[in-house]
């Protein structure tokens, strides 16, 4: 697997939000890291929000490699979603695409309903959808932006989980995507970081709430990862240097994150709940 060298490989670039992985240079690496498939998710059905590109895509393709059928809920990048569907189906697994705004409660309810109508069950939930906008000051964050960020980045996690809950059985796994910013903050992503902190508390609270039902709830806290969210959020110069201030001096690729989600989705982590995996390029954080 190729490793990124920030400032030398990436050209200056930016996109309109939410961004397309196919238009990035280089295209984010989402193919599973090479190792034999072991059928760790054979017969499972996984719902992945934000699964059209970036981390969500890498997770969807790896889950398919390990035997899962996949439902991808995405906002608007249909070309990316169709490309992901094709890669999932290359592993002889089924893939259902559901387009719409996960920041709306009724759409989250629809995602769960359509999944049940199509597959009859849900075994794994990956709450991963997210957007962010930079702001120099809290005074620059409008109430409209604050609500949009929380609706997309936290409320969708709550609603997807809520409407799936009556249908989850013992052994099910819920995985939430948080961020290193939940632990160290971010001076220009104040509202986004706040949602990621909320996700940590939500994860721990749900884990405690569901432990007696045998349903595990965990999170992954990525550091800098080269995804369409980045290309569509920052200016060209910042994108060209993205990740260079991490201990590993580079941004991660989505397929370097996906194995953490697979671990938490499979029986490999049967004794793990209420925990956070920090896949962040070597940054040491507490918690």
Sine and cosine of phi, psi and omega as CSV:
sin_phi,cos_phi,sin_psi,cos_psi,sin_omega,cos_omega
0.00,0.00,0.74,-0.67,-0.02,-1.00
-0.95,0.32,0.58,-0.81,0.06,-1.00
-0.96,-0.28,0.63,-0.78,-0.01,-1.00
-0.99,0.14,0.59,-0.81,0.11,-0.99
-0.87,-0.49,1.00,-0.08,-0.06,-1.00
-0.82,0.57,0.49,-0.87,0.03,-1.00
0.98,0.21,-0.34,0.94,-0.05,-1.00
-0.95,-0.30,-0.57,0.82,-0.07,-1.00
-0.99,-0.12,-0.69,0.73,-0.10,-0.99
-0.99,0.14,0.75,-0.66,0.10,-1.00
-0.99,0.12,0.28,-0.96,0.09,-1.00
-0.93,0.38,0.77,-0.64,-0.09,-1.00
-0.34,-0.94,0.38,-0.92,0.12,-0.99
-0.40,-0.92,0.29,-0.96,-0.01,-1.00
-0.63,-0.78,0.22,-0.98,0.17,-0.99
-0.98,0.21,0.60,-0.80,0.01,-1.00
-0.91,0.41,0.64,-0.77,0.18,0.98
-1.00,0.01,-0.03,1.00,0.07,-1.00
1.00,-0.01,0.47,-0.88,0.01,-1.00
-0.85,-0.53,0.79,-0.61,0.02,-1.00
-0.90,0.44,-0.53,0.85,-0.05,-1.00
-0.93,0.36,-0.32,0.95,-0.03,-1.00
-0.99,-0.14,-0.04,1.00,-0.03,-1.00
-0.99,0.15,0.45,-0.89,0.03,-1.00
-0.78,-0.62,0.94,-0.34,-0.06,1.00
-0.97,0.23,0.32,-0.95,0.08,-1.00
-0.91,0.42,0.73,-0.68,0.00,-1.00
-0.83,0.56,0.65,-0.76,-0.01,-1.00
-0.99,0.14,0.91,-0.42,-0.04,-1.00
-0.86,-0.50,-0.13,0.99,0.04,-1.00
-0.91,0.42,0.65,-0.76,0.00,-1.00
-0.83,0.56,0.64,-0.77,0.10,-1.00
-0.87,0.50,0.67,-0.74,-0.17,-0.99
-0.93,0.36,0.90,-0.45,0.19,-0.98
-0.28,-0.96,0.42,-0.91,-0.06,-1.00
-0.89,0.46,0.67,-0.74,0.08,-1.00
-0.91,0.41,0.61,-0.79,-0.05,-1.00
-0.87,-0.49,0.08,1.00,0.03,-1.00
0.92,0.40,0.54,0.84,-0.08,-1.00
-0.92,0.40,-0.35,0.93,0.00,-1.00
-0.84,-0.54,0.45,0.89,-0.05,-1.00
-0.84,0.55,0.80,-0.60,0.04,-1.00
0.99,0.17,0.06,1.00,-0.03,-1.00
-1.00,0.01,0.38,-0.92,0.11,-0.99
-0.86,-0.50,0.81,-0.58,-0.05,-1.00
-0.87,-0.49,0.73,-0.68,0.13,-0.99
-0.98,-0.19,0.83,-0.57,-0.04,-1.00
-0.82,-0.58,0.90,-0.43,0.05,-1.00
-1.00,0.05,0.57,-0.82,-0.10,-1.00
0.91,0.42,0.55,0.84,-0.11,-0.99
-1.00,-0.01,0.12,0.99,-0.04,-1.00
-0.98,0.22,-0.44,0.90,-0.06,-1.00
-0.43,-0.90,0.06,-1.00,0.09,-1.00
0.87,0.50,-0.64,-0.77,-0.04,-1.00
-0.86,0.50,-0.69,0.72,-0.02,-1.00
-0.86,0.50,-0.65,0.76,0.04,-1.00
-0.90,0.43,-0.73,0.68,-0.01,-1.00
-0.86,0.52,-0.63,0.78,0.03,-1.00
-0.92,0.40,-0.70,0.71,-0.01,-1.00
-0.86,0.50,-0.70,0.72,-0.04,-1.00
-0.94,0.35,-0.65,0.76,0.03,-1.00
-0.92,0.40,-0.66,0.75,0.05,-1.00
-0.86,0.50,-0.66,0.75,0.03,-1.00
-0.90,0.44,-0.67,0.74,0.04,-1.00
-0.85,0.53,-0.56,0.83,-0.02,-1.00
-1.00,-0.03,0.18,0.98,0.19,-0.98
0.96,-0.28,0.06,1.00,-0.06,-1.00
-1.00,-0.02,0.57,-0.82,0.28,-0.96
-0.99,0.11,0.54,-0.84,-0.20,-0.98
-0.78,-0.63,0.69,-0.72,0.17,-0.99
-0.94,-0.35,0.83,-0.56,-0.02,-1.00
-0.94,-0.35,0.90,-0.44,0.09,-1.00
-0.99,-0.17,0.80,-0.60,-0.09,-1.00
-0.61,-0.79,0.28,-0.96,-0.10,-0.99
-0.99,0.16,-0.89,0.46,-0.14,-0.99
-0.47,-0.88,-0.24,0.97,-0.09,-1.00
-0.99,0.12,0.98,0.22,-0.09,-1.00
-0.90,0.43,-0.57,0.82,0.00,-1.00
-0.89,0.45,-0.66,0.75,0.07,-1.00
-0.90,0.43,-0.68,0.73,-0.03,-1.00
-0.89,0.46,-0.66,0.75,0.01,-1.00
-0.92,0.40,-0.59,0.81,0.05,-1.00
-0.91,0.42,-0.64,0.76,0.04,-1.00
-0.91,0.42,-0.68,0.73,0.04,-1.00
-0.83,0.55,-0.68,0.73,0.00,-1.00
-0.88,0.47,-0.65,0.76,-0.01,-1.00
-0.94,0.33,-0.59,0.81,0.08,-1.00
-0.90,0.44,-0.73,0.69,-0.05,-1.00
-0.93,0.37,-0.34,0.94,0.07,-1.00
-0.90,0.43,-0.35,0.94,0.07,-1.00
-1.00,-0.10,0.30,0.95,0.03,-1.00
0.88,0.47,0.55,0.83,0.07,-1.00
-0.91,-0.41,0.37,-0.93,0.03,-1.00
-0.99,0.10,0.52,-0.86,0.02,-1.00
-0.61,-0.79,0.81,-0.59,0.03,-1.00
-0.92,-0.40,0.76,-0.65,0.01,-1.00
-0.97,-0.22,0.73,-0.68,0.05,-1.00
-0.76,-0.65,0.93,-0.36,-0.06,-1.00
-1.00,-0.03,0.63,-0.78,0.08,-1.00
0.45,-0.89,0.13,-0.99,-0.07,-1.00
-1.00,0.06,0.95,-0.32,0.01,-1.00
-0.95,0.31,-0.15,0.99,0.09,-1.00
-0.97,0.23,0.03,1.00,0.05,-1.00
-0.92,-0.39,0.78,-0.62,-0.11,-0.99
-0.85,0.53,-0.69,0.73,-0.04,-1.00
-0.89,0.45,-0.54,0.84,0.03,-1.00
-0.94,0.33,-0.63,0.78,0.06,-1.00
-0.87,0.50,-0.66,0.75,0.05,-1.00
-0.88,0.47,-0.64,0.77,0.02,-1.00
-0.90,0.44,-0.65,0.76,0.01,-1.00
-0.85,0.52,-0.72,0.69,-0.01,-1.00
-0.93,0.38,-0.68,0.73,-0.01,-1.00
-0.88,0.48,-0.70,0.71,0.00,-1.00
-0.92,0.39,-0.60,0.80,0.05,-1.00
-0.87,0.49,-0.71,0.70,-0.01,-1.00
-0.92,0.39,-0.62,0.79,0.04,-1.00
-0.90,0.43,-0.56,0.83,-0.07,-1.00
-1.00,0.09,-0.67,0.74,-0.13,-0.99
-0.90,-0.44,-0.30,0.95,0.05,-1.00
0.99,0.17,-0.01,1.00,-0.01,-1.00
-0.26,-0.97,0.22,-0.98,0.13,-0.99
-0.66,-0.75,0.80,-0.60,-0.01,-1.00
-0.95,-0.32,-0.54,0.84,-0.07,-1.00
-0.69,-0.72,0.71,-0.71,0.13,-0.99
-0.88,-0.48,0.78,-0.63,0.12,-0.99
-0.89,-0.46,0.98,-0.22,0.07,-1.00
-0.99,0.11,0.94,-0.34,-0.19,-0.98
-0.69,-0.73,-0.24,0.97,-0.08,-1.00
-0.88,0.48,0.56,-0.83,0.02,-1.00
-0.12,-0.99,0.49,-0.87,0.09,-1.00
-0.69,-0.73,0.40,-0.92,0.16,-0.99
-0.46,-0.89,0.37,-0.93,0.02,-1.00
-0.72,-0.69,0.71,-0.71,0.05,-1.00
-0.97,0.25,0.53,-0.85,0.10,-1.00
-0.52,-0.85,0.70,-0.71,-0.03,-1.00
-0.95,0.30,-0.42,0.91,-0.07,-1.00
-0.53,-0.85,0.43,-0.90,0.08,-1.00
-0.87,0.49,-0.45,0.89,0.02,-1.00
-0.93,0.37,-0.32,0.95,0.01,-1.00
-1.00,0.01,-0.09,1.00,-0.02,-1.00
-1.00,-0.07,0.94,-0.33,0.00,-1.00
-0.96,0.28,0.35,-0.94,0.07,-1.00
-0.88,0.48,-0.59,0.81,0.04,-1.00
-0.88,0.48,-0.71,0.71,0.03,-1.00
-0.91,0.41,-0.68,0.73,0.01,-1.00
-0.83,0.55,-0.73,0.68,-0.02,-1.00
-0.93,0.38,-0.63,0.77,0.02,-1.00
-0.88,0.47,-0.69,0.72,0.00,-1.00
-0.89,0.45,-0.72,0.69,-0.02,-1.00
-0.93,0.36,-0.62,0.79,0.03,-1.00
-0.89,0.46,-0.70,0.71,-0.03,-1.00
-0.96,0.27,-0.72,0.70,-0.22,-0.97
-1.00,-0.08,-0.29,0.96,0.06,-1.00
-0.78,-0.63,-0.76,0.65,-0.04,-1.00
-0.86,0.51,-0.57,0.82,0.03,-1.00
-0.88,0.47,-0.60,0.80,0.03,-1.00
-0.90,0.44,-0.70,0.72,0.00,-1.00
-0.88,0.47,-0.75,0.66,-0.08,-1.00
-0.94,0.35,-0.68,0.73,0.04,-1.00
-0.86,0.52,-0.71,0.71,0.01,-1.00
-0.91,0.42,-0.70,0.71,-0.03,-1.00
-0.85,0.53,-0.75,0.67,-0.07,-1.00
-0.98,0.22,-0.34,0.94,0.08,-1.00
-0.99,0.13,-0.42,0.91,-0.18,-0.98
-0.79,0.61,-0.71,0.70,-0.03,-1.00
-0.89,0.46,-0.25,0.97,-0.11,-0.99
-0.94,-0.34,-0.03,1.00,0.01,-1.00
-1.00,0.07,0.69,-0.73,-0.02,-1.00
-0.93,-0.36,0.16,-0.99,0.04,-1.00
-0.80,0.60,0.74,-0.68,-0.03,-1.00
0.99,-0.16,-0.16,0.99,0.03,-1.00
-0.93,0.37,0.39,-0.92,-0.03,-1.00
-0.73,-0.68,0.73,-0.68,0.09,-1.00
-0.91,-0.42,0.78,-0.62,-0.03,-1.00
-0.80,-0.60,0.82,-0.57,-0.03,-1.00
-0.94,-0.34,0.69,-0.72,0.05,-1.00
-1.00,0.01,0.92,-0.39,0.09,-1.00
-0.98,-0.21,-0.64,-0.77,-0.03,-1.00
-0.20,-0.98,0.40,-0.91,0.12,-0.99
-0.86,0.50,-0.42,0.91,0.00,-1.00
-0.92,0.40,-0.31,0.95,0.07,-1.00
-0.92,0.40,-0.41,0.91,-0.09,-1.00
-0.98,-0.20,-0.58,0.82,-0.03,-1.00
-0.91,-0.41,-0.08,1.00,-0.02,-1.00
0.96,0.27,0.06,-1.00,0.05,-1.00
-0.46,-0.89,0.88,-0.48,-0.11,-0.99
-0.89,0.46,-0.40,0.92,-0.01,-1.00
-0.92,-0.38,0.04,1.00,0.05,-1.00
-0.80,-0.60,0.84,0.55,-0.13,-0.99
-0.91,0.42,-0.76,0.65,-0.03,-1.00
-0.93,0.36,-0.64,0.77,0.04,-1.00
-0.88,0.48,-0.73,0.68,0.00,-1.00
-0.88,0.48,-0.59,0.81,0.02,-1.00
-0.90,0.44,-0.63,0.78,0.05,-1.00
-0.91,0.41,-0.59,0.81,-0.03,-1.00
-0.94,0.33,-0.54,0.84,0.12,-0.99
-0.92,0.39,-0.64,0.77,0.04,-1.00
-0.88,0.47,-0.60,0.80,0.00,-1.00
-0.90,0.45,-0.61,0.79,0.04,-1.00
-0.89,0.46,-0.74,0.67,0.01,-1.00
-0.90,0.43,-0.63,0.77,0.05,-1.00
-0.88,0.48,-0.70,0.71,0.01,-1.00
-0.86,0.50,-0.75,0.67,-0.04,-1.00
-0.92,0.39,-0.64,0.77,0.00,-1.00
-0.92,0.38,-0.69,0.73,0.02,-1.00
-0.92,0.39,-0.58,0.81,0.04,-1.00
-0.87,0.49,-0.70,0.71,0.01,-1.00
-0.92,0.39,-0.61,0.79,-0.03,-1.00
-0.93,0.37,-0.53,0.85,-0.13,-0.99
-0.96,-0.29,0.02,1.00,-0.09,-1.00
-0.86,0.51,-0.61,0.79,-0.02,-1.00
-0.95,0.32,-0.31,0.95,0.04,-1.00
-1.00,-0.01,-0.05,1.00,0.02,-1.00
0.96,0.27,0.40,0.92,0.05,-1.00
-0.96,-0.29,0.83,-0.56,-0.06,-1.00
-0.99,-0.11,0.60,-0.80,0.01,-1.00
-0.74,-0.67,0.85,-0.52,-0.02,-1.00
-0.66,-0.75,0.03,-1.00,0.00,-1.00
-0.62,-0.78,0.35,-0.94,0.15,-0.99
-0.86,-0.52,0.73,-0.68,0.00,-1.00
-0.91,-0.42,1.00,-0.01,-0.01,-1.00
-0.93,0.36,0.45,-0.89,0.25,-0.97
-1.00,-0.04,-0.56,-0.83,0.00,-1.00
-0.94,0.34,0.85,-0.53,-0.01,-1.00
-0.76,-0.66,0.71,-0.70,-0.08,-1.00
-0.98,0.21,0.98,-0.18,-0.06,-1.00
-0.66,-0.75,0.22,-0.98,0.06,-1.00
-0.85,0.52,-0.48,0.88,0.05,-1.00
-0.85,0.52,-0.61,0.79,0.00,-1.00
-0.95,0.32,-0.78,0.63,-0.05,-1.00
-0.87,0.49,-0.46,0.89,-0.05,-1.00
-0.99,-0.12,0.00,1.00,-0.08,-1.00
-0.93,-0.37,-0.49,0.87,-0.12,-0.99
-0.92,-0.40,0.23,-0.97,0.01,-1.00
-0.97,0.23,0.29,-0.96,-0.08,-1.00
-0.81,0.58,-0.66,0.75,-0.02,-1.00
-0.90,0.43,-0.72,0.70,-0.02,-1.00
-0.90,0.43,-0.60,0.80,0.04,-1.00
-0.90,0.43,-0.59,0.81,-0.02,-1.00
-0.93,0.37,-0.38,0.92,-0.03,-1.00
-0.94,-0.33,0.05,1.00,-0.14,-0.99
-0.83,0.56,0.79,-0.62,0.04,-1.00
1.00,0.00,-0.15,0.99,-0.09,-1.00
-0.94,0.33,-0.25,0.97,0.02,-1.00
-1.00,-0.07,0.08,1.00,0.06,-1.00
-0.98,0.19,0.35,-0.94,0.02,-1.00
-0.81,0.59,-0.56,0.83,0.02,-1.00
-1.00,0.08,0.00,1.00,0.08,-1.00
0.89,0.46,0.44,0.90,0.02,-1.00
-0.35,-0.94,0.30,-0.95,0.15,-0.99
-0.99,0.11,0.47,-0.88,0.09,-1.00
-0.99,0.16,0.28,-0.96,0.11,-0.99
-0.98,-0.22,0.49,-0.87,-0.04,-1.00
-0.80,0.60,-0.59,0.81,-0.02,-1.00
-0.96,0.28,-0.11,0.99,0.13,-0.99
-1.00,0.07,-0.27,0.96,0.05,-1.00
-1.00,-0.03,-0.57,0.82,-0.14,-0.99
-0.82,0.58,-0.64,0.77,-0.01,-1.00
-0.87,0.49,-0.46,0.89,0.06,-1.00
-0.91,0.41,-0.64,0.77,0.04,-1.00
-0.93,0.37,-0.64,0.77,0.03,-1.00
-0.88,0.47,-0.70,0.72,0.04,-1.00
-0.83,0.56,-0.74,0.68,-0.05,-1.00
-0.95,0.30,-0.40,0.92,0.01,-1.00
-0.99,0.12,-0.40,0.92,-0.14,-0.99
-0.99,-0.15,0.08,-1.00,0.02,-1.00
-0.94,0.35,-0.20,0.98,0.06,-1.00
-0.84,0.55,-0.50,0.87,-0.05,-1.00
-0.95,-0.31,0.55,0.84,-0.09,-1.00
-0.88,0.48,-0.33,0.94,-0.01,-1.00
-0.95,-0.32,0.37,0.93,-0.08,-1.00
-0.85,-0.53,0.85,-0.53,0.11,-0.99
-0.42,-0.91,0.53,-0.85,-0.02,-1.00
0.97,0.26,0.30,0.95,-0.10,-0.99
-0.93,-0.37,0.27,-0.96,0.02,-1.00
-0.80,-0.60,0.80,-0.61,0.08,-1.00
-1.00,-0.09,0.81,-0.59,-0.06,-1.00
-0.99,-0.17,0.98,-0.21,0.00,-1.00
-0.94,-0.35,1.00,0.06,-0.25,-0.97
-0.70,-0.72,0.27,0.96,0.05,-1.00
0.98,0.19,0.35,0.94,0.12,-0.99
0.97,-0.23,0.03,1.00,0.01,-1.00
-0.97,0.24,0.79,-0.61,0.00,-1.00
-1.00,-0.01,0.86,-0.52,0.02,-1.00
-0.79,-0.61,0.40,-0.92,0.03,-1.00
-1.00,0.00,0.63,-0.77,0.05,-1.00
0.97,-0.26,0.00,0.00,0.00,0.00
